[in-house]
């Protein structure tokens, strides 16, 4: 956590998984990999005394978000100084099973302890890549291990990208001698292909399609890499520098245009992808230093990007990179969309609701989720020492909202009555 027309990047038609028949949320950023929930029975009229809390549970340090499927909530925390995968009952928060994966992920800053990736559910299996390199495929019902694989090229702040399930493949960004992108058979764990040998970044592999051909996009430590989905053959590689390999926020694709954005002052760019023989090529559409996502991926609604980057909460025109509005000081705060509404979990713990609008972020409802959600310099210092940052993307599924700070999960009732 902690460019030019002929750059080889990506910008593509987003190829996503087929929409779920239920309102489950089986993987990081949802079934369409876009951070947008399509649920219809959600209330946007929040009670003045706050949303009803259904349950709350301590799971230990971590930044793992949630996969919701078949009445279960999957996330990862820390227990007995071990990275631990939790399977919780969606209705009650009761623990159905846990699996201790590997030693605790630690950092010189104790506020950054804990696993980073989000579990991925596919059928009866759940997949997870722990911070130190252990990848597991488990029975989602029992937690029994089906297969496992160990990667040995951990980036400085630990593996953070989640597992992408695409067809019969389980794809991860492993890095170095393991392969920049690695595809395993999702049922057996046997290697199918590898692509590249650059060090990994911290983003989740991303599925795309160009003129009917399927690819996988990886955001590496200092480049964007695209591999053919079926063969792993490299189709494109474009330099994209970062601070110490911190490319974290995922790419975002729409109508053959790809957005990439990096923090620490490096900025963002939009590129249009095109076929060029048996390879891919790109044309640069724009670049800007006014959009700098350290680890929160923007959400695209009606031609505009909504995001909380390292300078503030903002709305940016997708086609041009023009900043439409900005609220400074709201940094690194996770955001999810439900239809045309935005739900923002402030880094300081307040949950805020607003309609996605080019006129500004007008809060219609607000509730506080976690103690220590304070304003003011000294109060913020105290909060940081307690390690209570809210950096994890919340999830809306089956009429409920799931959110966490560094160590506590809360489930709220959003169902329209």
C-alpha positions in Angstrom: 0.0 0.0 0.0 2.5 1.8 1.7 3.7 8.3 -23.1 3.3 9.5 -26.4 1.1 8.1 -29.0 2.8 4.9 -29.4 3.3 3.8 -25.9 2.3 0.3 -25.5 -0.6 0.5 -22.9 -4.2 -0.4 -23.0 -7.5 1.1 -23.2 -10.1 -1.6 -24.1 -13.6 -2.8 -24.0 -14.0 -4.2 -20.5 -14.6 -7.8 -20.6 -16.3 -8.9 -17.4 -17.8 -11.9 -15.9 -21.4 -12.6 -16.6 -23.7 -10.8 -14.1 -24.6 -12.9 -11.1 -28.2 -14.2 -10.9 -28.3 -13.1 -7.3 -26.9 -9.9 -5.7 -23.8 -11.6 -4.6 -20.4 -9.9 -4.8 -17.9 -12.8 -5.5 -14.7 -10.9 -6.0 -12.8 -7.6 -5.6 -14.7 -4.7 -7.2 -17.7 -7.0 -7.9 -18.8 -9.3 -10.7 -18.1 -6.7 -13.4 -14.8 -5.5 -11.9 -16.1 -1.9 -11.9 -17.0 -1.1 -8.2 -20.7 -0.6 -9.1 -23.6 -2.5 -7.5 -26.7 -3.0 -9.6 -29.0 -3.7 -6.6 -32.4 -2.2 -6.9 -33.9 -2.7 -3.4 -31.5 -0.4 -1.6 -32.7 2.6 0.5 -31.2 5.9 -0.1 -33.2 7.5 2.6 -31.1 6.8 5.7 -32.5 7.3 9.2 -31.3 10.4 11.0 -30.1 8.3 13.9 -28.0 6.1 11.5 -28.5 2.8 9.6 -29.4 -0.3 11.5 -26.3 -2.3 12.5 -26.9 -6.0 12.0 -23.6 -7.2 13.4 -20.0 -6.3 14.1 -17.0 -8.5 14.5 -13.3 -8.1 15.3 -11.1 -10.0 12.8 -7.6 -8.4 13.5 -5.4 -6.3 11.4 -5.8 -6.2 7.6 -7.0 -4.3 4.5 -8.9 -7.2 2.8 -12.3 -6.3 1.4 -15.2 -8.8 1.0 -16.4 -11.5 -1.2 -20.1 -12.3 -0.7 -21.6 -15.5 -2.0 -24.1 -18.2 -1.0 -24.9 -16.5 2.4 -21.2 -16.3 3.3 -18.8 -13.4 3.8 -15.1 -14.0 3.0 -12.4 -11.7 4.2 -9.0 -11.8 5.8 -7.6 -10.5 9.0 -5.0 -11.5 11.7 -5.4 -14.0 14.5 -2.7 -15.4 16.8 -0.1 -13.5 14.7 -1.2 -15.3 11.6 -2.9 -14.1 8.4 -6.3 -15.7 8.8 -9.1 -16.2 6.2 -12.5 -15.8 7.7 -15.8 -17.3 6.5 -18.6 -15.5 8.3 -22.4 -16.0 8.2 -23.8 -13.1 6.1 -26.8 -12.7 8.3 -25.3 -12.9 11.7 -21.5 -12.5 11.4 -21.0 -15.8 13.1 -17.7 -17.6 12.2 -18.4 -20.6 10.0 -14.7 -21.5 9.6 -11.2 -19.9 9.6 -7.9 -20.9 8.1 -4.6 -19.5 9.3 -2.5 -19.1 6.2 1.0 -17.8 7.1 2.8 -15.5 9.4 1.4 -12.1 10.1 2.2 -9.4 7.5 4.0 -6.7 9.4 5.3 -3.2 8.5 7.5 -0.6 10.3 4.2 1.3 10.6 1.9 -0.9 12.8 -1.1 0.8 11.1 -0.1 -1.1 7.9 0.0 -4.6 9.4 -2.1 -7.3 8.0 -3.1 -9.0 4.7 -4.1 -6.8 1.7 -5.8 -9.0 -0.9 -9.5 -9.9 -1.1 -10.8 -13.4 -1.5 -12.4 -14.6 -4.7 -15.3 -17.0 -4.8 -16.0 -19.2 -7.9 -18.6 -21.9 -7.5 -17.7 -24.1 -4.5 -14.2 -22.7 -4.2 -12.6 -19.6 -2.6 -9.2 -18.4 -3.7 -6.8 -16.2 -1.8 -3.2 -14.9 -2.2 -1.7 -14.1 1.2 0.8 -11.3 1.6 3.9 -13.4 1.9 3.1 -15.5 -1.2 1.0 -18.5 -0.2 -1.9 -19.0 -2.7 -4.7 -21.3 -1.7 -7.8 -22.8 -3.2 -10.3 -23.9 -0.6 -13.8 -25.4 -0.3 -16.0 -22.4 0.3 -18.2 -24.5 2.6 -15.6 -26.1 4.8 -12.3 -24.3 4.4 -10.6 -27.5 3.4 -7.6 -26.9 1.2 -8.0 -28.2 -2.4 -4.6 -27.1 -3.6 -2.0 -24.4 -2.9 1.0 -22.8 -4.5 3.9 -20.7 -3.1 5.2 -17.6 -4.8 8.6 -16.2 -3.8 8.9 -12.7 -5.2 6.9 -10.7 -2.7 7.0 -7.0 -3.3 8.1 -4.8 -0.4 4.7 -4.2 1.1 3.4 -7.8 0.5 1.2 -9.3 -2.2 -1.9 -7.2 -2.5 -3.5 -8.2 -5.7 -6.5 -10.6 -5.6 -6.9 -13.7 -7.7 -8.7 -13.3 -11.0 -10.9 -16.2 -12.1 -11.4 -16.1 -15.8 -12.8 -19.2 -17.4 -10.8 -22.2 -16.2 -7.9 -20.1 -15.1 -6.8 -18.6 -11.7 -4.6 -15.7 -12.6 -2.3 -13.7 -10.3 0.4 -11.1 -10.5 3.3 -12.9 -9.0 6.4 -11.1 -10.4 10.0 -11.9 -11.1 11.1 -15.4 -11.7 7.6 -16.7 -10.9 6.3 -14.7 -13.9 4.8 -11.2 -14.0 1.4 -12.8 -14.7 0.8 -16.4 -13.8 -2.2 -18.6 -14.8 -3.0 -21.8 -13.0 -5.7 -24.3 -13.6 -8.4 -23.2 -11.2 -9.4 -26.7 -10.2 -6.0 -28.4 -9.9 -3.5 -25.6 -9.4 -1.3 -26.8 -12.2 0.6 -24.1 -14.1 -0.8 -23.2 -17.5 1.3 -20.2 -18.6 3.4 -17.3 -17.4 4.1 -13.9 -19.0 7.0 -11.6 -18.3 9.5 -11.4 -15.4 9.1 -7.9 -14.1 8.5 -7.3 -10.4 4.8 -7.1 -9.5 2.9 -4.1 -8.5 0.0 -4.3 -6.0 -3.0 -4.4 -8.3 -5.3 -7.2 -9.2 -5.1 -8.7 -12.8 -7.8 -7.3 -15.0 -9.8 -9.0 -17.8 -10.2 -7.2 -21.0 -11.3 -7.9 -24.6 -10.2 -6.2 -27.9 -12.1 -6.9 -31.1 -13.4 -10.2 -29.6 -10.0 -11.4 -28.4 -9.5 -11.9 -24.6 -6.6 -10.6 -22.7 -5.4 -10.1 -19.1 -3.9 -6.8 -18.0 -1.4 -6.6 -15.2 -0.3 -3.4 -13.5 3.3 -4.2 -12.7 5.9 -2.3 -10.6 6.9 0.0 -13.5 4.8 -1.0 -16.5 1.4 -2.1 -17.8 1.5 -5.6 -19.2 -1.1 -7.3 -21.4 -1.1 -11.1 -22.0 -3.3 -13.2 -24.3 -5.7 -14.8 -22.0 -5.6 -18.3 -23.6 -1.8 -18.6 -24.2 -0.1 -16.1 -22.0 1.8 -14.6 -25.0 2.8 -11.0 -24.3 0.7 -8.7 -26.5 1.8 -5.4 -25.0 4.1 -3.8 -22.5 4.3 -0.1 -21.7 6.5 1.6 -19.2 4.6 3.3 -16.4 6.9 4.5 -13.6 6.0 4.6 -9.9 7.4 5.3 -6.5 9.1 2.1 -5.3 6.8 -0.1 -7.4 3.6 1.3 -5.9 1.2 0.8 -8.8 -1.9 -0.2 -6.8 -5.1 1.3 -8.1 -6.5 -1.0 -10.8 -6.8 -0.1 -14.5 -10.3 1.0 -15.6 -11.5 0.3 -19.2 -14.4 1.7 -21.2 -15.0 1.6 -25.0 -11.4 0.6 -25.8 -10.0 3.3 -23.6 -7.9 2.4 -20.6 -7.2 4.6 -17.5 -4.2 4.1 -15.3 -3.5 6.2 -12.3 -0.6 6.3 -9.8 0.1 8.1 -6.6 3.1 9.9 -5.2 2.7 12.6 -7.8 3.0 10.4 -10.9 -0.5 11.1 -12.2 -2.8 9.4 -14.7 -3.3 8.7 -18.4 -6.0 7.6 -20.8 -5.0 5.5 -23.7 -7.0 3.9 -26.6 -6.1 0.4 -27.5 -6.1 -1.0 -31.1 -5.1 -4.2 -32.8 -1.8 -4.1 -34.6 -1.2 -7.4 -36.4 -0.9 -10.1 -33.8 0.0 -7.5 -31.1 -1.7 -4.5 -29.5 -0.7 -0.9 -29.7 -2.1 2.3 -28.0 -2.7 5.9 -28.7 -2.3 8.4 -25.9 -5.5 10.5 -25.4 -4.4 12.5 -22.3 -2.1 12.7 -19.3 -2.5 14.7 -16.1 -1.0 15.2 -12.7 -4.4 16.3 -11.4 -5.5 12.6 -10.8 -3.2 10.6 -8.6 -4.6 7.4 -7.1 -2.3 5.8 -4.6 -4.6 2.8 -4.1 -8.3 3.7 -4.5 -9.5 2.8 -8.0 -11.8 5.4 -9.7 -15.5 4.6 -10.5 -16.9 5.5 -13.9 -20.5 6.8 -14.1 -22.0 8.5 -17.2 -18.6 9.6 -18.6 -17.2 10.9 -15.3 -14.7 9.4 -12.9 -15.4 9.7 -9.1 -12.5 9.0 -6.8 -10.6 10.0 -3.6 -7.0 10.2 -4.6 -4.0 11.6 -2.6 -5.2 15.2 -2.9 -9.0 15.0 -2.4 -12.4 13.7 -3.5 -13.0 14.6 -7.1 -15.0 14.3 -10.3 -12.9 14.0 -13.5 -14.2 14.0 -17.1 -13.2 10.6 -18.5 -12.7 11.8 -22.1 -10.5 14.8 -21.3 -9.0 14.4 -17.8 -10.5 17.7 -16.8 -11.2 18.1 -13.1 -14.9 19.0 -12.8 -14.9 19.5 -9.0 -12.7 18.7 -6.0 -13.1 18.6 -2.2 -9.6 18.8 -0.8 -8.6 16.8 2.3 -10.8 13.8 1.7 -7.9 11.5 0.7 -7.5 7.8 0.2 -11.1 7.2 1.1 -12.8 4.1 -0.4 -15.8 4.6 -2.6 -18.5 2.3 -4.0 -21.4 3.1 -6.3 -24.9 1.8 -6.1 -26.6 2.8 -9.4 -26.1 6.5 -9.7 -25.4 7.0 -6.0 -22.0 7.1 -4.3 -21.2 5.7 -0.9 -18.0 7.1 0.6 -16.3 5.6 3.6 -14.1 8.5 4.9 -10.6 7.6 5.9 -11.8 8.9 9.3 -14.7 6.4 9.5 -17.8 8.4 8.5 -20.1 6.8 5.9 -21.5 9.3 3.5 -24.1 9.0 0.7 -24.5 11.4 -2.3 -25.8 11.2 -5.8 -23.1 11.0 -8.4 -23.2 14.5 -9.9 -21.0 16.8 -11.9 -22.3 19.6 -9.6 -20.5 18.4 -6.6 -20.6 15.9 -3.7 -23.8 16.9 -1.9 -24.2 14.6 1.2 -27.8 13.4 1.6 -27.1 11.0 4.5 -24.3 10.3 6.8 -23.5 7.9 9.7 -20.5 7.2 11.8 -19.3 3.6 11.7 -16.2 3.4 13.9 -15.0 5.0 17.2 -12.0 7.2 16.8 -13.4 8.7 13.6 -12.2 12.2 14.5 -11.2 15.5 12.9 -8.4 17.9 14.0 -4.7 17.4 13.9 -4.1 15.9 17.4 -7.2 13.7 17.1 -6.0 12.4 13.7 -2.6 11.6 15.2 -4.3 9.7 18.0 -6.4 7.8 15.5 -3.4 6.8 13.4 -1.6 5.6 16.5 -4.5 3.3 17.1 -4.3 1.9 13.6 -7.9 2.6 12.7 -7.6 3.9 9.2 -10.5 3.1 6.9 -8.9 2.2 3.6 -10.8 -0.9 2.6 -13.5 -0.7 -0.1 -16.9 -1.4 1.3 -19.3 -3.8 -0.4 -23.1 -3.6 -1.0 -24.7 -7.1 -1.5 -28.1 -8.6 -0.8 -29.4 -5.5 0.8 -26.5 -5.1 3.2 -23.4 -2.9 3.4 -20.2 -4.5 4.6 -17.3 -2.2 5.8 -14.3 -2.4 8.0 -11.6 -0.3 9.5 -8.1 -1.8 10.2 -9.5 -4.6 12.4 -13.3 -4.5 12.7 -16.0 -5.6 10.3 -19.5 -4.1 10.4 -22.7 -5.1 8.5 -25.5 -2.5 8.0 -29.0 -3.0 6.8 -29.6 -1.1 3.5 -32.7 -3.0 2.4 -35.6 -0.8 1.3 -38.6 -1.5 3.5 
